[in-house]
Amino acid sequence: MRSVLNFNAKWAFSKQADAVPDKLPSDWVWVNLPHSWNAIDGQDGGNDYYRGTCYYAKSVEKHGLPEADRLYLEINGANSSAKVYLNGEEIASHDGGYSTWRVDFTDKVSDTNLFVIAVDNSANDRVYPQNADFTFYGGLYRDVNIIGVSESHFDLDYYGGPGIMVTPQVSGGNAKVEVEVFLTNAKDNQKLRYRLLDKEGNEVAYCEKQAAETKAEFEISDVHLWHGRKDPYLYTAKVCLVEDGEVLDNISTRFGCRSFEIDPEKGFILNGEKYPLRGVSRHQDRWGIGNALLPEHHREDAELIYEVGATTIRLAHYQHDRYFYDLCDEMGFVIWAEIPYISSHMPGGRENTVSQMKELVVQNYNHPSIVVWGLSNEITMAGKSSDDLLENHRILNDMVHEMDSTRLTTIAVVSMCSIDDPYIQIPDVVSFNHYFGWYGGDTTMNGPWFDDFHAKYPDIPVGMSEYGCEALNWHTSDPQQGDYTEEYQAYYHEELIKQLFSREYIWATHVWNMFDFGADARAEGGENGQNHKGLITFDRKYKKDSFYAYKAWLSDEKFVHLCGKRYVDRVEDVTKVTVYSNMPEVELFANGVSLGKKASDEHFFYFDVPNAGETKLTAVAGEFTDESVIRKVDSFNEAYRLREQGAVLNWFDITAPEGFYSLNDKLSDIMMSEQGRAFFGGMMRKMMSSLGDGAASAMGEGAMMGEGLMKMMGGFTVIRLTSLLGAANVKFTKEELLGINAQLNQIPRV
């Protein structure tokens, strides 16, 4: 029988070692797995987290290993490349930091066995990802196991797969279920026993075949469908390998019976019913932990996503933990799963995209939650697609369809990419990453952009794979694009919800992101090293107001939420207070006095509240209440105002004489002046020359280009544009910025 020994405890670890030891080192530090060496420096800013080779070592006596014919070391996540040594000899290597892989070490076992795993997350030109807006945490950050099996066993060698594939096909009220298994060293006298069980453990089908017959077909009458969050019903397939009545090996997997289609007009359809996919994207890391998550962390993430009411999750930008896919099956999320073929196409990376895609599909084929395989993300960041990029995508697309005929393929397209780029025609469906209202443009551009795409390409299902804006603990009564306040983030998502959710043809929407996450290269928003677009903070402790905007639209759990709880001190005599609820009517009380009732079909309720002294606010919706406090102050509380760490110049340090422009003005406003247009033209020439041909080409090919790109960029203030361009190595000194501001101070405002 198969046995699994968890191998997580007490590994010796070294970041300083430069060679494989021949005995267990006494001067290394002890760690338990899962572990990442970038749990701190990968999320504190500076883009200086350690990227290199680190070593893990563990010694085990032969009698401490399972008694079995064959022994495998199973590594569920080593980022991003790794080599395994046993007693000083290299026995395996693997490229790709997010999938399971195994090593048969049976023939190398000694009385005392020293395992050393060298894990490397250093930069290279062949293993994805290498260029992306998140931290590439190094480490053995998922479980490591030792698996013992008989000489004849279910396959453990093929791309880390489970050795079993279950393919249900629903027809009317029944389902045909094909179960295929993969065997190693099978013998003629061996048999396979197949069983299908319902959710309660009752047997619904059984058959016995010779071991050579590795496929069995069943029919489930009156099948209970897997129907997303409404009814995530799961069956189980169990198969035993038997010889002379003795079970040599056994394997099982859960599966769900469901049908789906993605219609370019009607969106996502599940089991013949419209089932709008409205949800979030998820990165797997956490504050102070990196990506070395425990099961309770994964479950908490899934439960928080469930609470917000999401029907779908985009699991970006890599293969996630097997346990999280299991949770998605159980809780009924519809999943987009993808590989980290991201940002920059590497001519030397094609083989790695193929192997990572094979691992993703083989290891996760049985999950009913998965409906699309993502081929790439923002891969044309450096410009329009090349012939090599196109060929890489066609190879992946064809391979996925050959491996899995039951699901569709998709890509996430960077906003600047031309909608006529040929690579958009390759997958079955597409989605776009748009940040109108945050990275340029304004919120009103989002819905019309999709209408334009849909009008030009009515047969291509189109979705929104990323949208969002950053918010920290900054606050204002006058939210503006780029201010990083919780109030602007709430406003942004209110507008996007209304535009995206009202367009039935958009097949899926995924907020970027459910949680703040580590991006060590980032230096914005006043807290470096993180991307703060999450609806929830990095530590999962605080749900931002925008979280409740989505809960009001998506969740059936009745509630009422008063926005602005962290924004207490306010200077205005009458202040705006927003309430979110999925109840039809909300009443607001100020110190026990009713300010009236509001009704809203959009779930957003706005009140003008007199602000004098200290006021206790109480929002009431049916039987539900929520409370907050505001307080009148004479001057703005500077603790609410963003001060960027390491900023060359903050917006409040800029001179802005009345009647003239400054760095704090939007480009669109400056362009209204003839002098302003001339000034902006000169500034653009400097930016383009600094960006280089590739990025300049990308911008020139941009979102509906010409007028569309100008609208997008027009939403930036000059100071914010110069700050964001720092990520593309377009640097401005303080003196240069002050000089630009002095020039703008001479241009009369139109």
C-alpha positions in Angstrom: 0.0 0.0 0.0 1.0 3.6 -0.6 2.4 5.5 2.3 3.1 9.2 2.6 5.6 10.6 5.1 5.6 14.3 5.7 9.2 15.6 5.4 8.8 19.2 6.6 10.4 19.1 10.0 13.9 20.4 11.0 15.8 21.2 7.8 19.2 22.8 8.1 19.2 26.0 6.0 22.0 28.3 4.7 22.0 31.4 2.6 25.8 31.7 2.9 26.9 28.3 1.8 28.4 27.9 -1.7 28.6 24.2 -2.0 26.8 21.0 -1.3 27.9 19.6 2.1 29.0 16.0 2.6 27.5 15.8 6.1 24.7 17.6 7.9 26.1 21.1 8.8 26.2 22.0 12.5 26.4 25.8 11.8 23.4 26.2 9.6 20.1 27.4 11.0 17.2 25.1 11.6 13.9 25.7 9.8 10.6 23.9 9.3 8.9 23.8 6.0 7.2 25.6 4.4 9.9 28.3 4.4 11.0 31.3 2.3 14.2 33.3 2.8 12.5 36.4 1.4 9.6 36.6 3.9 11.0 40.0 5.2 13.3 41.5 2.5 10.9 40.5 -0.3 8.2 43.0 0.9 10.0 46.0 2.5 10.9 47.9 -0.7 14.1 48.8 -2.4 14.0 45.9 -4.9 17.0 44.4 -3.1 15.7 41.1 -1.8 18.1 38.2 -1.9 18.0 36.4 -5.2 20.4 33.5 -5.4 21.0 29.9 -4.4 20.3 28.7 -0.8 20.6 25.2 0.6 18.4 23.0 2.6 19.8 19.8 4.2 18.1 16.9 6.1 19.5 13.6 7.3 17.4 10.5 7.7 18.3 6.9 8.6 17.1 4.1 6.3 14.8 2.7 9.0 13.1 6.1 9.2 11.9 5.8 5.5 8.7 4.0 4.5 9.1 0.3 3.8 8.3 0.2 0.1 9.6 -1.1 -3.2 10.0 2.4 -4.6 10.6 5.7 -2.8 9.9 9.2 -4.1 10.7 12.6 -2.8 7.8 14.9 -3.6 8.5 18.7 -3.7 5.3 20.7 -3.9 7.0 24.1 -4.4 10.6 25.2 -4.8 11.0 28.6 -6.2 12.2 28.9 -8.8 14.7 26.3 -9.8 16.1 23.4 -7.7 18.6 20.5 -7.7 18.3 17.5 -5.4 21.4 15.8 -4.0 21.4 12.5 -2.1 24.6 11.7 -0.3 26.5 14.2 -2.5 25.2 13.0 -5.8 22.9 15.1 -7.9 19.8 13.0 -8.7 17.3 15.5 -10.1 16.7 19.1 -11.2 13.6 21.1 -11.9 12.8 24.6 -13.4 9.6 26.2 -12.3 8.7 27.4 -8.8 5.0 26.8 -8.5 4.3 23.1 -9.3 4.7 19.7 -7.8 7.6 17.4 -8.9 9.0 14.1 -7.7 12.2 12.2 -7.6 12.6 8.4 -7.5 15.6 7.9 -5.2 15.1 4.2 -4.4 18.3 3.0 -6.0 20.4 5.7 -4.1 19.4 4.8 -0.5 22.1 4.1 2.1 21.9 3.4 5.8 22.3 7.1 6.5 20.9 9.5 3.8 21.7 13.2 3.5 19.2 15.1 1.3 20.4 18.5 0.1 18.1 20.7 -2.0 19.7 23.7 -3.7 17.0 26.2 -4.5 17.7 29.2 -6.8 15.6 32.2 -7.4 18.3 34.3 -9.2 17.6 36.1 -12.5 18.0 34.2 -15.8 16.7 34.2 -19.3 14.9 30.9 -19.5 12.7 30.3 -16.4 9.5 32.3 -15.9 8.8 34.7 -14.3 11.6 37.2 -14.6 9.9 40.5 -15.0 6.7 41.1 -13.1 5.1 43.3 -10.4 5.4 40.9 -7.6 8.2 39.3 -5.4 9.7 36.1 -6.6 10.1 34.6 -3.1 12.8 31.9 -2.9 12.5 28.8 -0.8 11.0 25.4 -0.2 7.7 27.1 0.5 5.3 24.2 0.2 5.2 20.7 1.7 7.9 18.1 1.0 6.9 14.5 1.3 8.4 11.0 0.9 6.0 8.6 -0.9 6.5 4.8 -0.7 4.8 2.6 -3.3 4.9 -0.9 -4.6 6.9 -1.8 -7.7 3.6 -1.7 -9.5 1.9 1.6 -8.8 -0.1 4.5 -10.1 2.2 6.8 -12.0 4.2 9.4 -10.0 6.7 10.5 -12.7 4.6 12.3 -15.4 4.7 16.0 -14.7 3.9 15.7 -11.1 0.4 14.4 -11.9 -1.9 12.4 -9.6 -2.0 9.3 -11.9 -5.7 9.6 -12.6 -7.9 11.7 -15.0 -11.7 12.0 -14.6 -13.7 13.4 -17.5 -17.4 13.9 -16.9 -19.8 14.8 -19.8 -23.3 15.9 -18.9 -26.1 15.0 -21.2 -29.6 15.8 -20.0 -30.1 14.6 -16.5 -27.3 12.1 -16.7 -23.5 12.2 -16.9 -21.0 9.9 -18.7 -17.8 9.7 -16.6 -14.6 8.4 -18.1 -11.9 7.5 -15.5 -8.4 6.9 -16.9 -5.5 5.9 -14.8 -1.7 5.7 -15.5 0.3 2.8 -14.2 4.0 2.0 -13.8 5.3 -1.6 -14.0 1.8 -3.1 -14.3 1.7 -6.9 -14.6 -0.7 -9.2 -16.5 -2.1 -10.8 -13.3 -3.1 -7.5 -11.8 -6.5 -5.9 -11.8 -8.0 -2.5 -11.3 -11.1 -1.9 -9.2 -12.9 1.3 -10.0 -15.5 2.9 -7.7 -17.5 6.1 -7.9 -18.9 7.5 -4.7 -21.4 10.3 -4.1 -20.8 13.2 -1.6 -22.2 11.1 1.3 -19.8 8.2 0.5 -22.4 5.9 -1.2 -21.3 3.9 -4.1 -22.9 4.9 -7.4 -20.8 2.8 -9.8 -18.3 0.0 -9.7 -16.3 -2.2 -12.1 -13.2 -4.4 -12.2 -10.9 -4.6 -15.1 -7.5 -6.1 -16.1 -4.6 -3.8 -15.3 -4.1 -3.3 -19.1 -7.5 -1.7 -19.3 -6.7 1.7 -17.9 -9.9 3.4 -18.9 -13.4 2.8 -17.5 -16.6 4.4 -18.5 -19.6 4.9 -16.2 -23.0 6.6 -16.4 -24.5 8.4 -13.4 -28.3 8.7 -13.7 -30.0 11.7 -12.3 -26.6 13.3 -11.8 -26.2 15.9 -9.1 -24.4 18.8 -10.9 -21.6 21.0 -9.6 -23.2 24.4 -9.8 -20.8 26.9 -8.5 -21.5 28.6 -5.2 -25.2 27.6 -5.4 -24.4 23.9 -5.1 -20.7 22.8 -5.3 -21.5 19.1 -5.3 -18.6 16.7 -5.6 -18.3 13.0 -6.4 -15.2 10.8 -5.6 -13.4 8.4 -7.9 -11.4 5.6 -6.2 -9.2 3.1 -8.0 -7.2 0.2 -6.5 -4.5 -1.8 -8.1 -4.9 -5.4 -6.9 -2.8 -8.6 -7.2 -4.1 -11.9 -5.9 -6.6 -10.1 -3.7 -4.0 -7.8 -2.2 -4.2 -4.0 -2.7 -0.8 -2.9 -4.0 -1.7 0.8 -4.5 -4.7 3.0 -4.4 -5.6 6.5 -5.6 -8.6 8.8 -5.4 -9.8 12.2 -6.6 -12.9 14.3 -6.3 -14.6 15.5 -9.4 -17.7 17.5 -10.3 -20.2 17.0 -13.2 -21.0 20.3 -14.9 -21.2 21.9 -18.3 -20.3 25.4 -19.3 -19.9 27.8 -22.2 -18.7 31.3 -22.7 -20.9 33.2 -25.1 -19.7 36.5 -26.7 -23.1 38.1 -26.0 -24.5 36.3 -22.9 -21.2 35.8 -20.9 -20.6 32.8 -18.8 -23.2 30.0 -18.8 -23.1 27.2 -16.2 -25.2 24.1 -16.7 -27.4 26.0 -19.2 -28.0 28.9 -16.9 -26.5 32.4 -17.0 -24.0 32.6 -14.2 -22.2 35.9 -14.1 -18.5 35.6 -13.2 -17.8 38.6 -10.9 -14.8 38.2 -8.7 -11.2 38.8 -7.8 -7.6 37.9 -8.4 -5.4 36.4 -5.7 -1.7 36.3 -5.0 -0.6 33.7 -2.5 1.7 35.6 -0.2 1.3 37.2 3.2 2.9 39.8 5.4 5.9 38.4 7.3 5.4 35.0 5.8 6.0 35.5 2.1 4.6 32.6 0.1 5.2 29.9 2.8 1.6 29.6 3.7 0.0 27.0 5.9 -3.4 25.4 5.2 -5.2 27.8 7.6 -3.9 30.7 5.6 -5.3 29.3 2.4 -8.7 28.6 4.1 -8.9 32.1 5.5 -8.3 33.5 2.1 -11.0 31.4 0.5 -13.4 32.3 3.3 -12.8 36.0 2.8 -13.3 35.7 -0.9 -16.5 33.8 -0.2 -17.7 36.5 2.2 -17.3 39.2 -0.4 -19.6 37.2 -2.7 -17.2 36.5 -5.5 -18.3 33.8 -8.0 -14.9 33.6 -9.7 -11.2 33.8 -8.8 -8.3 34.4 -11.1 -5.4 32.5 -9.5 -2.5 34.7 -10.7 0.2 34.6 -11.9 1.2 31.0 -11.5 0.1 27.6 -10.3 -1.3 27.8 -6.7 -1.3 25.3 -3.9 -3.2 22.1 -4.6 -5.1 22.6 -1.3 -6.4 26.0 -2.6 -7.8 24.4 -5.7 -9.5 21.8 -3.5 -11.1 24.7 -1.5 -12.3 26.3 -4.7 -14.0 23.0 -5.7 -15.7 22.7 -2.3 -16.8 26.3 -2.1 -18.0 26.6 -5.7 -15.6 29.2 -7.2 -15.1 29.3 -10.9 -11.4 29.4 -11.6 -9.0 30.9 -14.1 -5.6 29.0 -13.7 -2.5 30.2 -15.4 1.3 29.9 -15.8 3.8 32.7 -15.1 4.4 33.5 -18.8 4.3 37.2 -18.0 5.4 40.7 -19.0 8.4 39.9 -21.2 8.7 37.2 -23.8 12.0 35.4 -23.5 13.2 33.6 -26.7 15.0 31.1 -24.5 12.0 30.4 -22.3 9.7 28.5 -24.6 10.6 25.1 -23.2 9.8 26.4 -19.7 6.4 27.7 -20.8 5.6 24.3 -22.2 6.7 22.3 -19.1 5.0 24.7 -16.7 1.8 24.5 -18.7 1.9 20.7 -18.9 2.4 20.6 -15.1 -0.5 23.0 -14.6 -2.9 20.9 -16.7 -1.8 17.4 -15.6 -1.8 18.2 -11.9 -5.1 20.1 -11.9 -7.2 18.4 -14.6 -9.7 16.9 -12.2 -10.8 20.2 -10.5 -14.3 21.1 -11.7 -13.7 24.7 -10.5 -11.2 25.3 -13.3 -12.8 26.4 -16.6 -10.0 28.3 -18.4 -6.3 27.8 -18.7 -4.4 31.1 -18.9 -1.6 31.1 -21.5 0.1 34.5 -20.6 -0.3 37.8 -18.8 0.6 41.2 -20.3 3.2 39.5 -22.5 3.4 42.5 -24.9 4.5 44.9 -22.2 7.6 45.8 -24.2 5.8 46.3 -27.5 3.7 44.5 -30.1 3.9 40.7 -30.5 6.9 39.2 -32.3 6.9 36.1 -34.6 8.5 34.1 -31.8 5.9 35.2 -29.2 3.1 34.3 -31.6 4.5 30.9 -32.2 5.0 30.3 -28.5 1.3 31.1 -27.9 0.1 28.9 -30.7 2.2 26.0 -29.4 0.7 26.4 -25.9 -2.8 26.9 -27.2 -2.7 23.8 -29.4 -1.0 21.7 -26.7 -3.6 22.6 -24.1 -6.5 21.8 -26.4 -4.9 18.4 -27.1 -4.4 17.7 -23.4 -7.8 18.9 -22.3 -10.7 19.2 -24.8 -13.1 20.1 -22.0 -11.9 23.6 -21.2 -11.0 26.8 -22.9 -7.9 29.0 -23.2 -7.5 32.6 -22.4 -4.9 35.4 -22.1 -4.7 38.6 -20.0 -3.8 41.5 -22.3 -2.1 44.7 -21.2 -4.2 47.8 -21.8 -1.7 49.4 -24.1 -1.7 46.4 -26.6 -3.6 47.1 -29.8 -6.8 45.2 -30.0 -5.8 44.2 -33.6 -2.6 42.4 -32.4 -2.7 38.9 -33.9 -2.0 37.2 -30.6 -5.4 38.3 -29.3 -6.9 36.0 -31.9 -5.1 32.8 -30.7 -7.0 31.8 -27.5 -10.7 30.9 -27.2 -11.5 34.0 -25.0 -9.6 37.1 -24.0 -9.5 39.5 -21.1 -7.9 42.9 -20.6 -6.0 44.5 -17.8 -7.3 48.1 -17.7 -6.6 50.8 -15.1 -8.5 53.8 -16.5 -9.0 56.0 -13.5 -5.8 54.9 -11.8 -2.9 54.7 -14.3 -4.2 57.5 -16.5 -7.6 58.1 -18.1 -10.6 58.3 -15.9 -13.2 55.9 -14.6 -15.7 56.7 -17.3 -13.5 55.2 -20.0 -13.9 51.6 -18.9 -17.4 50.7 -20.1 -17.1 52.5 -23.4 -13.8 50.8 -24.1 -15.5 47.4 -23.9 -18.4 48.6 -26.0 -15.9 49.6 -28.7 -14.1 46.2 -28.6 -17.3 44.3 -28.6 -18.6 46.3 -31.6 -15.4 45.5 -33.6 -15.0 41.9 -32.5 -18.5 40.7 -31.6 -17.5 37.0 -31.8 -14.6 37.2 -29.3 -15.8 36.8 -25.7 -14.1 39.6 -23.8 -13.5 40.1 -20.0 -11.7 42.3 -17.5 -8.9 40.4 -16.0 -7.4 43.2 -13.9 -8.7 46.6 -12.7 -8.1 48.4 -9.4 -6.4 51.2 -7.5 -4.3 51.5 -4.4 -5.5 52.5 -1.0 -3.7 52.8 2.3 -4.7 54.5 5.6 -4.9 58.0 3.9 -8.1 59.9 3.8 -9.8 62.9 2.3 -13.3 64.5 1.7 -12.2 65.3 -1.9 -10.8 62.1 -3.3 -8.7 62.4 -6.4 -7.1 59.9 -8.8 -3.6 59.0 -7.5 -4.1 60.1 -3.9 -4.0 56.6 -2.5 -6.9 57.3 -0.1 -9.4 54.7 1.0 -12.1 57.2 -0.2 -10.8 57.3 -3.8 -10.5 53.5 -4.0 -14.1 53.3 -2.8 -15.3 55.8 -5.4 -13.3 54.0 -8.2 -14.8 50.7 -7.5 -18.3 52.1 -7.2 -17.9 53.4 -10.7 -16.3 50.3 -12.1 -19.0 48.1 -10.6 -21.8 50.0 -12.2 -20.0 50.0 -15.6 -18.8 46.4 -15.7 -21.6 44.5 -14.0 -24.2 46.1 -16.3 -22.6 44.7 -19.4 -23.8 41.1 -19.8 -21.4 40.3 -22.6 -18.3 40.7 -20.4 -17.6 37.1 -19.6 -15.7 37.6 -16.4 -14.4 40.5 -14.2 -11.5 40.1 -11.8 -10.6 42.8 -9.3 -6.9 43.4 -8.9 -6.5 42.3 -6.2 -8.3 40.6 -3.3 -5.3 41.2 -1.0 -2.4 43.6 -0.9 0.7 41.7 -1.8 4.5 41.9 -1.9 6.2 43.7 -4.8 9.6 44.7 -3.5 10.3 47.0 -6.4 7.4 49.3 -5.6 7.9 52.7 -3.9 4.6 54.4 -3.8 1.6 55.1 -1.5 3.8 55.7 1.5 4.6 52.1 2.3 7.3 50.6 0.0 7.5 47.0 -1.1 3.8 46.3 -1.6 1.1 46.6 -4.1 -1.9 48.1 -2.2 -4.7 47.5 -4.7 -6.2 44.9 -2.4 -9.7 45.0 -1.0 -8.1 43.7 2.2 -4.7 44.5 3.7 -1.7 42.3 3.3 -2.1 40.9 6.9 -5.8 40.1 6.2 -6.7 42.2 9.3 -8.6 45.1 7.7 -11.3 45.1 5.0 -11.2 48.4 3.1 -14.4 50.1 2.3 -14.3 48.9 -1.3 -14.6 45.3 0.0 -18.1 46.1 1.2 -19.0 47.8 -2.1 -18.5 44.4 -3.7 -20.2 42.6 -0.9 -23.3 44.8 -1.4 -23.5 43.8 -5.0 -22.5 40.1 -4.9 -23.3 38.6 -1.5 -26.6 37.2 -0.2 -25.5 37.8 3.4 -27.5 40.8 4.6 -25.5 43.6 6.1 -24.9 47.4 6.3 -21.5 49.1 6.3 -20.6 52.7 7.2 -17.6 53.8 5.2 -14.8 56.0 6.5 -14.3 54.5 10.0 -10.6 55.4 9.9 -11.4 59.0 8.7 -12.6 60.6 12.0 -11.2 64.2 12.0 -13.0 66.3 9.3 -12.8 70.1 8.7 -15.9 70.7 6.7 -19.2 71.9 8.3 -21.2 69.4 6.3 -19.5 66.1 5.3 -20.4 63.3 2.9 -20.9 59.9 4.5 -21.3 56.8 2.3 -23.1 53.6 3.4 -23.0 50.2 1.6 -25.7 47.6 2.0 -27.5 44.9 0.0 -30.8 46.0 1.7 -33.1 48.2 -0.3 -33.2 51.1 2.2 -30.8 52.6 4.7 -31.5 55.2 7.5 -28.7 57.2 9.1 -28.7 58.6 12.6 -26.4 61.3 14.0 -26.2 61.2 17.8 -29.5 59.4 17.7 -31.3 61.9 15.4 -32.4 60.5 12.1 -31.0 62.2 9.0 -33.5 60.5 6.8 -33.8 57.3 4.8 -32.3 56.6 1.4 -33.2 54.0 -1.2 -30.8 52.8 -3.9 -30.9 50.1 -6.6 -27.1 50.4 -6.8 -26.5 49.5 -3.1 -24.6 52.8 -2.5 -26.2 55.3 -0.1 -24.9 58.9 0.3 -25.8 61.2 3.1 -24.8 64.9 3.9 -24.0 65.0 7.6 -23.7 68.2 9.8 -20.3 68.1 11.3 -20.0 69.8 14.8 -18.2 68.5 17.8 -18.2 64.7 18.0 -20.9 62.8 16.2 -21.8 59.1 16.6 -23.2 57.8 13.3 -25.5 54.8 13.2 -26.6 53.2 9.9 -29.7 51.0 10.0 -30.9 48.7 7.3 -33.7 46.4 8.5 -32.3 44.5 11.5 -28.7 45.4 10.7 -26.7 48.3 12.1 -23.2 49.7 11.9 -21.6 52.6 13.8 -18.7 55.1 13.4 -17.6 58.4 14.8 -16.7 61.7 13.1 -15.2 64.8 14.8 -15.1 68.5 13.7 -11.5 69.9 13.6 -10.3 73.3 12.5 -7.4 72.2 10.4 -6.8 69.0 8.3 -5.2 66.2 10.2 -1.9 65.7 8.6 -1.8 62.1 9.7 -4.4 61.4 6.9 -2.2 62.9 4.1 0.1 60.8 2.0 3.8 61.4 2.4 5.8 59.0 0.1 8.9 57.4 1.4 11.9 58.5 -0.6 9.8 60.7 -2.9 11.9 63.3 -4.7 9.0 65.8 -4.3 5.6 65.5 -2.6 2.6 67.2 -4.2 2.0 69.4 -1.1 5.6 70.8 -1.5 4.8 72.3 -4.9 4.2 76.0 -5.5 0.9 76.5 -7.4 0.1 80.2 -7.9 -3.6 80.9 -8.5 -4.4 81.2 -12.2 -1.4 79.2 -13.4 -0.4 75.6 -13.9 1.8 73.4 -11.7 3.1 69.8 -11.4 -0.1 69.1 -9.5 -2.3 69.7 -12.6 -3.6 66.9 -14.9 -2.0 66.7 -18.4 -5.5 67.0 -19.9 -6.0 70.4 -18.2 -2.5 71.6 -19.3 -3.2 70.5 -22.9 -6.2 72.9 -23.0 -3.6 75.7 -23.3 -1.6 76.3 -26.4 1.5 77.0 -24.3 0.7 73.9 -22.3 0.5 71.7 -25.4 3.9 73.0 -26.5 5.4 72.3 -23.0 3.8 68.8 -22.9 5.2 67.9 -26.4 8.7 68.7 -25.3 8.3 66.7 -22.1 6.9 63.7 -24.1 9.9 63.7 -26.4 12.2 63.4 -23.4 10.1 60.6 -21.9 9.9 58.6 -25.1 13.6 58.9 -25.7 14.3 57.6 -22.2 11.8 54.7 -22.5 13.6 53.3 -25.6 12.1 51.9 -28.8 10.3 48.9 -27.2 8.2 50.8 -24.7 7.8 53.7 -27.0 6.4 51.3 -29.6 4.1 49.8 -26.9 2.7 53.2 -26.0 2.4 54.1 -29.7 0.4 51.0 -30.3 -1.7 51.7 -27.2 -5.3 51.5 -26.1 -7.2 52.4 -29.3 -4.1 54.6 -29.8 -4.0 58.3 -30.7 -7.0 59.9 -28.9 -7.5 56.9 -26.7 -3.9 56.9 -25.3 -4.0 60.7 -24.9 -7.2 60.3 -22.8 -5.6 57.7 -20.8 -2.5 59.7 -20.0 -4.5 62.9 -19.5 -5.8 61.6 -16.2 -2.3 61.8 -14.7 -1.0 64.8 -12.8 2.5 65.7 -14.0 4.1 64.9 -10.6 2.4 61.5 -10.5 3.4 60.7 -14.1 7.0 61.5 -13.4 6.8 59.3 -10.3 5.3 56.3 -12.1 7.9 56.6 -14.9 10.6 55.9 -12.4 9.7 52.2 -12.7 10.8 52.5 -16.4 14.0 54.2 -15.4 12.9 57.7 -16.5 14.3 59.6 -13.6 13.8 63.3 -12.6 15.9 65.0 -10.0 14.4 67.4 -7.5 16.0 70.3 -9.3 14.5 69.1 -12.7 11.1 68.8 -11.2 11.3 72.3 -9.6 12.4 73.6 -12.9 9.5 72.0 -14.7 7.1 73.4 -12.1 8.6 76.9 -12.5 7.9 76.7 -16.2 4.3 75.6 -15.6 3.9 78.4 -13.1 4.4 80.8 -16.0 1.6 79.3 -18.2 -1.8 80.9 -17.5 -4.6 78.5 -16.7 -7.3 78.2 -19.4 
